[in-house]
Amino acid sequence: MDEYLKDGGKLLPEIVPGGYGAYMVDSDKTSRVGAILVKGQGRLLVELVQGIQGRDNAADMVAFMRLIAPRLLVGDSPSPRPSQKEKG
């Protein structure tokens, strides 16, 4: 995440308790945005490769992170993958 901030990224608002993150707009393509959110050992990285010209794609990215991050980063570590036997 330090690379985001060194390259001009901005901190994400607090989206999940105990989590922190940053997002960055690509300087060459203003519609391309990347974001990272960290909580404990969990890492969520999202990239909007081709946003819509004229929209605030950075705001869209933050809104998207607010929508999905609480569902994906609920614990301090990622959930284990179910084994083949558990899938039925």
C-alpha positions in Angstrom: 0.0 0.0 0.0 2.9 2.3 0.6 3.6 2.3 -3.2 0.0 3.7 -3.8 0.8 6.6 -1.4 4.2 7.2 -2.8 2.8 7.4 -6.3 0.1 10.0 -5.4 -2.6 7.7 -4.1 -5.1 8.7 -1.4 -6.1 6.9 1.7 -9.5 5.2 1.7 -12.0 6.2 4.3 -12.5 3.6 7.1 -14.6 1.0 5.4 -14.2 -2.0 7.8 -13.3 -1.6 11.5 -9.6 -2.1 11.9 -8.9 -2.0 8.1 -7.0 0.5 6.1 -6.4 1.1 2.5 -5.6 3.4 -0.4 -6.7 4.1 -4.0 -5.0 5.6 -7.0 -6.1 7.0 -10.3 -3.8 6.1 -13.2 -2.2 9.4 -14.4 -2.3 8.2 -18.0 -5.9 7.1 -18.0 -8.1 9.1 -15.7 -10.8 6.4 -16.0 -8.5 3.7 -14.5 -8.5 3.3 -10.7 -7.0 0.7 -8.4 -7.6 0.2 -4.7 -6.2 -2.0 -1.9 -7.8 -2.6 1.5 -6.1 -4.5 4.3 -7.5 -6.0 7.5 -5.3 -8.3 9.5 -4.0 -10.9 7.1 -6.8 -10.3 4.5 -6.1 -8.2 1.4 -8.6 -7.0 -1.1 -7.4 -5.5 -4.3 -9.8 -4.1 -6.9 -9.0 -2.4 -10.2 -11.4 -0.5 -12.5 -9.7 -1.0 -15.8 -11.9 1.2 -18.0 -14.3 3.6 -16.2 -16.7 5.9 -17.9 -15.3 9.3 -19.1 -17.0 12.1 -17.2 -17.8 10.1 -14.1 -15.9 10.3 -10.8 -14.4 6.8 -11.2 -12.4 7.2 -7.9 -15.7 7.8 -6.1 -17.2 4.8 -7.8 -14.3 2.7 -6.7 -14.7 3.8 -3.1 -18.4 3.1 -3.2 -17.7 -0.3 -4.6 -15.2 -1.1 -1.9 -17.8 0.1 0.7 -20.3 -2.4 -0.8 -18.1 -5.5 -1.1 -15.3 -5.2 1.6 -17.5 -5.7 4.7 -18.7 -9.0 3.2 -15.2 -10.2 2.2 -13.1 -9.0 5.1 -15.3 -9.9 8.1 -12.5 -11.7 10.0 -8.8 -11.2 10.6 -7.9 -13.8 8.0 -9.4 -15.2 4.8 -11.9 -18.0 5.1 -10.4 -21.5 4.3 -11.5 -23.0 1.0 -14.0 -25.9 1.4 -12.6 -29.3 0.6 -14.0 -31.5 -2.1 -15.7 -33.7 0.5 -17.5 -30.6 2.0 -18.8 -29.6 -1.4 -20.9 -32.7 -1.6 
